[in-house]
Amino acid sequence: MENENSRVDLHANGVKAKKARYITGIDGIRTLAVLGVIFYHLLPFSIPGGFAGVSIFFVISGYLITASLLNENQRNGRINFGQFSLRRIKRLYPTLVAMLVATGAYITMFAHQFLVNLRVTIGSNLVYLYNWWEISHGQNYFDRFNGESPFTHLWSLSIEGQFYIIWPLILIAMLAWGAKSKHFGWLLTGLTVISVLLMAFLYDPSNINRAYYGTDTRAFSITIGAWLAFYWPQAKLAENIPNSDRTILDVTGIISFLVLVGSFFVLNGQKAFAYRGGLLIVSLAAALLLSVCVHPSSHVNRWLTNPVFSWVGQRSYGIYLYQFPVMIFYEAAVKQIAAHPVINMVIEITLILLLSELSYRFIEQPFRKITWQQFTGWFNPNDAKQRMHFALASAAVVFTLICSYGMITAPKADEAKPDHLQQNIKNNEAATEAKNKELAKNQAATGKKLKHNNSYVVSGPVKWNKKNLKIAKKYHLKKKVLMTVQNIKMTAVGDSVLADSSKDLQTVFQQTYVAAKVGMQPEAAYDILATLKAKDQLAPTVLINIGTNGPITTDQVQRYMKLVGKNRQVFWMTAHVPTRSWEGQVNQTLATASRKYSNLHLVDWHQASLNKSSWFWEDDVHPNPLGNKKFVKVVADTMYQKR
């Protein structure tokens, strides 16, 4: 994210200074990192590991900042922490503040659903503590639907901000003590090992926030970059080396580049491997690519240098900052993203690049060079540049006032009144919990474990009475359908769409255990089914509604089917999420899987609800009371047809 100058003139102890050179290839590495992050957010199904681009940024920052500080110490005999901090503030704060204020103002005027916690969100970002707030209050980074915040991505800037404060002070103290490179090497190696172990031990599949957002768990990427600054100083890198050595460097660069690109396609942030080795591999590969890039005898720097990479790399900080607000606000305003995913993606990327270019020209560059004297003196209306600055300043004041109003009036999470959807889910959770307890109690009383076979298992003959007649009329079900499905022993697991419909589902399917949660991810749902199966509590029929919050892969479906087994019947709801690009990909994956597994049946909620806006709340994803009835009817009719 933070675009530290790529000019490297690091000097090891006792090594004569070399003239600094701008390493243009580092902009190419930044481009790779920022493209990974952006395309992960736009195409999480196709680029599931793009989030690892943040680790690449961390490695670059660790290397360049450490190199810059060591160079200053070599040149001046000391590190001026005040001057270093001022440079960081001038480099980082103007763009960050502009993004926070502009986003806050937009939320205040047009996107009130994001007002909750606006005050603490902006405040914690300004003091670089947002990642710690996210750990206890934020959402899962990989929950791409429910309450996704336009600020979520800023967690990484807080980690870098903390690094800019803590690491220079450690350097100053150790240099004053007389520490040598080997002492720093031991320290950084130790910190790296501790950080890697913390990420592995603190990883919890049910709540990854601690492992993902923690400064301590993510520090190893930065410390690896800092370690490289001590042991790969440019001052010691020979400009003329044997061709065999140059070939080794180039091959190493190519391999590390391919590893990074490959990680974007294979790494999964919801699986344990990412936290128990995956992100470490990415960080090491980034360090190798960086080390080859800065070597004056390698060809990699030239290969990573071109006008496009230079343009993107120099603006990568702004691109990273503005990407999420653009995506969140655009996708909230344009409801039918899934209908034209490519066109909408191109529009979003164009908006991101345009905002980043404007920010680079009128905020980043001017403030990077500005001095206090330029703030003094009288305004000259005849000076075109001053008139432009005055106009920009006036706009900034207006946006700041609007944002401030939003921050003052923004409710806290516990003060915010739930909307109709949230209230409906809350009520359903209580009713569902009571029903689940009743089912568990009845099962315990009979002392029988759930048996399964290829047919539906019912608890006995069903009588047609006034209650059933009322249910049939309410859900527009034929008598034979209700009589067939009413007492099917079923386990239903899913996300907020299922939670929204759970009460209605249990009204018709009276022997159904429901495990539904807002933001449910595929791995969490899998764990629920695995736990129930281990306790012999997984019913003969399984209903799954996963695919609203993110894409489903073929491997994930395969794991589900292997877990459930061939003797259970699985009914999987197709996704109705027109506001997200992955809708078509999820449904295509499920369609392909249904042809592979004879006991996997699709409940085509997508087709049944197509263009039925009256069935949904304002988000056009979660069924309203009418939609919940339709949802249950589609499930019942499908199960009757597949009996």
Beta strands, then each sheet from edge to edge (+ up, - down):
strand 1: 7-8
strand 2: 21-22
strand 3: 490-494
strand 4: 512-516
strand 5: 541-545
strand 6: 569-573
strand 7: 600-603
sheet 1: 1+ 2-
sheet 2: 4+ 3+ 5+ 6+ 7+
end
